[in-house]
Amino acid sequence: MKNILIISSSPRRNGSSKLLCNQFKKGAEGKGHHVDMICIMHQNIVFAEHVMDV
């Protein structure tokens, strides 16, 4: 069994990319793999302009 992460960035909620991701997920889960899927277009991701030195 493998752990699979699907990252979708399509801006359309029910577009063809989402359909493709769902079908891939269904097939992988059918083979016994653990699959997580995230849609980054719905996440609050900000650009880091600087990084602090540790």
C-alpha positions in Angstrom: 0.0 0.0 0.0 1.2 3.5 -0.8 0.2 6.9 0.5 -0.7 9.2 -2.4 -1.3 13.0 -2.2 -3.2 14.6 -5.1 -2.8 18.4 -5.4 -5.3 20.1 -7.5 -4.9 23.8 -8.5 -7.8 24.2 -10.9 -9.9 27.4 -10.2 -13.0 25.6 -11.4 -14.7 23.6 -8.7 -16.3 21.0 -11.0 -14.0 21.2 -14.0 -12.3 18.4 -15.9 -9.2 18.5 -13.7 -11.3 17.8 -10.6 -13.0 14.9 -12.5 -9.6 13.5 -13.5 -8.3 13.8 -9.9 -11.5 12.0 -8.5 -11.1 9.2 -11.0 -7.5 8.7 -10.2 -8.3 8.7 -6.5 -11.1 6.2 -7.0 -8.8 3.9 -9.0 -5.9 4.1 -6.5 -8.2 3.5 -3.5 -9.7 0.5 -5.4 -6.2 -1.0 -5.5 -5.8 -0.5 -1.7 -3.8 2.7 -1.6 -4.5 5.6 0.9 -5.2 8.8 -1.0 -5.6 12.4 0.2 -6.6 15.2 -2.1 -6.2 18.9 -1.5 -7.4 21.8 -3.7 -4.9 24.7 -3.3 -7.1 27.2 -5.0 -9.3 27.1 -1.9 -6.4 27.5 0.6 -5.1 30.8 2.0 -1.5 30.6 0.7 0.6 33.7 1.0 4.0 34.6 -0.5 6.8 34.9 2.0 8.9 38.0 1.1 11.6 37.2 3.6 12.8 34.3 5.6 14.3 34.8 9.1 17.7 33.3 9.8 17.8 30.9 12.7 
